[in-house]
Amino acid sequence: MLYQRMAETASVVAGSYPSGGPVKEVHRIWKSAAPSLFALAPDIYVPYTAAVIEAYSYPGNPLFIPEVRKDAATASYCLYAFLKCHALCYSPFGIEDLGLQPEEVEKPRRRSWQP
């Protein structure tokens, strides 16, 4: 019922983002309903990785990234997560494919608004 009301208010359809896990906008609800949870963690598959890392890195919520997309740009965010935000975990999804040749590695696509 709570999600249904949130979806109606935010104009999102069930099954679309943010219907999955504890997105930043609902952290207060998660922490109130389940205070014994150690951390609320994101699965990051969006191009604005640093913004998600910063959103989930705050006092009372240790940064734990159990799943992040695997591409050339996202790899560099590992250092950002560990060194700037003191992450406990940073786990690229599908890491077993890292043995590919550089030209076979999926590179992030440019957005029309990027320089």
Beta strands, then each sheet from edge to edge (+ up, - down):
strand 1: 43-44
strand 2: 64-68
strand 3: 89-92
sheet 1: 1+ 2+ 3+
end
